[in-house]
Amino acid sequence: MTTKFETGSVVTGKVTGIQPYGAFVALDEETQGLVHISEITHGFVKDVNEHLSVGDEVKVKVLSVDESAGKISLSIRATEEAPAPQAKPAAAKKARRQGSVKPAAEETTPAGFNTLKDKLEEWIEQSEREDLIKK
């Protein structure tokens, strides 16, 4: 492996292989690295093939170089500007201000993380209630 690729540098490479976990990119004749599926683009990537094909030329940023293991970690996402957060439609904002839409915090269903211990106690109480027992 050559040390000419430094962490943080941006280079152009060619996709040489695609796996479910990412894509292999040739940086030169003898060096290739891996773009993990999470580093392909901003947002969720279900299938690498929907974003890349073998032979595509891509701009990648070198995330890390492990000389001893002979591995280079790459990112396409790091070379792209993150998308701006989408604003909520004005009609939804207006309805919320006028009180016709409940904010998520006022939902009647409890949201969030409950431990199994908490849920178990709740389930036991429910199982003992006469009005819930099927006859």
C-alpha positions as CSV (number, residue, x, y, z in Angstrom):
1,M,0.0,0.0,0.0
2,T,1.2,3.5,-0.7
3,T,1.1,6.4,1.7
4,K,0.3,9.0,-0.9
5,F,-3.4,9.2,0.3
6,E,-3.6,11.2,3.4
7,T,-6.6,11.5,5.8
8,G,-8.8,14.4,4.8
9,S,-7.7,14.6,1.2
10,V,-10.3,14.6,-1.6
11,V,-9.6,12.5,-4.7
12,T,-11.4,11.1,-7.7
13,G,-11.8,7.4,-8.0
14,K,-13.7,4.8,-10.0
15,V,-16.2,2.3,-8.5
16,T,-14.8,-1.2,-9.0
17,G,-17.3,-3.3,-6.9
18,I,-20.5,-3.0,-5.0
19,Q,-21.5,-5.0,-1.9
20,P,-24.5,-4.8,0.3
21,Y,-22.3,-2.9,2.9
22,G,-20.7,-0.4,0.5
23,A,-18.7,0.2,-2.6
24,F,-15.1,-0.4,-3.4
25,V,-13.4,2.6,-5.2
26,A,-10.1,2.4,-7.0
27,L,-8.0,5.5,-6.2
28,D,-5.2,4.6,-8.6
29,E,-3.8,1.4,-10.4
30,E,-2.8,-0.3,-7.1
31,T,-4.9,1.3,-4.4
32,Q,-8.6,1.0,-3.5
33,G,-10.7,1.9,-0.6
34,L,-14.2,1.2,0.7
35,V,-17.1,3.7,0.9
36,H,-19.3,2.3,3.6
37,I,-23.1,2.4,2.9
38,S,-23.5,5.1,5.5
39,E,-21.0,7.3,3.7
40,I,-22.6,7.2,0.2
41,T,-25.0,10.1,0.6
42,H,-26.8,12.2,3.2
43,G,-29.9,10.3,4.4
44,F,-30.7,6.7,4.5
45,V,-29.4,4.3,1.8
46,K,-31.2,1.0,1.5
47,D,-29.5,-0.3,-1.6
48,V,-26.1,0.8,-2.8
49,N,-27.0,0.0,-6.4
50,E,-29.7,2.7,-6.3
51,H,-26.9,5.3,-5.9
52,L,-23.8,3.8,-7.6
53,S,-22.8,1.5,-10.4
54,V,-19.5,-0.2,-11.3
55,G,-17.5,2.2,-13.5
56,D,-18.9,5.4,-12.0
57,E,-16.3,8.1,-11.3
58,V,-16.8,9.6,-7.9
59,K,-15.2,12.2,-5.7
60,V,-14.3,10.8,-2.3
61,K,-12.7,12.1,0.9
62,V,-10.2,9.9,2.7
63,L,-11.5,9.3,6.2
64,S,-8.8,7.0,7.4
65,V,-5.8,5.1,6.2
66,D,-4.8,1.9,8.1
67,E,-1.3,0.9,6.7
68,S,-1.0,-2.2,8.8
69,A,-4.4,-3.6,7.7
70,G,-4.1,-2.2,4.2
71,K,-7.4,-0.5,4.4
72,I,-8.6,3.0,3.3
73,S,-12.0,4.3,4.5
74,L,-13.7,6.7,2.1
75,S,-16.7,9.0,2.0
76,I,-18.7,10.4,-0.9
77,R,-21.1,12.1,1.6
78,A,-18.3,14.2,3.1
79,T,-17.6,15.8,-0.4
80,E,-21.2,17.0,-0.7
81,E,-23.0,19.8,1.1
82,A,-25.6,18.6,3.6
83,P,-29.2,19.3,2.4
84,A,-31.0,22.1,4.2
85,P,-33.6,21.0,6.6
86,Q,-37.0,21.1,5.1
87,A,-39.4,23.8,6.4
88,K,-42.8,22.8,7.4
89,P,-45.6,24.0,5.1
90,A,-47.1,27.4,6.1
91,A,-50.6,25.9,6.3
92,A,-49.5,23.5,9.0
93,K,-47.8,26.3,11.0
94,K,-50.9,28.4,10.7
95,A,-53.3,25.6,11.8
96,R,-51.0,24.9,14.8
97,R,-51.1,28.6,15.8
98,Q,-54.9,28.6,15.6
99,G,-55.1,25.5,17.8
100,S,-56.7,23.2,15.3
101,V,-53.8,20.8,15.3
102,K,-52.5,19.3,18.5
103,P,-48.7,19.5,19.1
104,A,-47.0,16.1,19.3
105,A,-46.3,16.7,23.0
106,E,-50.0,16.6,23.9
107,E,-50.7,13.2,22.4
108,T,-52.7,10.9,24.6
109,T,-50.6,7.9,23.8
110,P,-47.4,7.8,25.8
111,A,-44.4,8.1,23.6
112,G,-40.7,7.4,24.3
113,F,-38.7,4.6,25.7
114,N,-40.1,2.4,28.5
115,T,-38.0,-0.3,30.1
116,L,-39.3,-3.8,30.1
117,K,-39.6,-3.7,33.8
118,D,-42.0,-0.7,33.6
119,K,-44.0,-2.4,30.8
120,L,-44.2,-5.7,32.7
121,E,-45.7,-4.0,35.7
122,E,-48.3,-2.3,33.4
123,W,-49.1,-5.6,31.7
124,I,-49.6,-7.4,35.0
125,E,-52.0,-4.7,36.2
126,Q,-53.9,-5.0,32.9
127,S,-54.1,-8.7,33.2
128,E,-55.7,-8.5,36.7
129,R,-58.4,-6.0,35.6
130,E,-61.8,-7.6,35.5
131,D,-63.0,-5.4,32.7
132,L,-60.2,-6.6,30.4
133,I,-60.5,-10.3,31.1
134,K,-62.3,-12.2,28.3
135,K,-65.0,-14.6,29.5
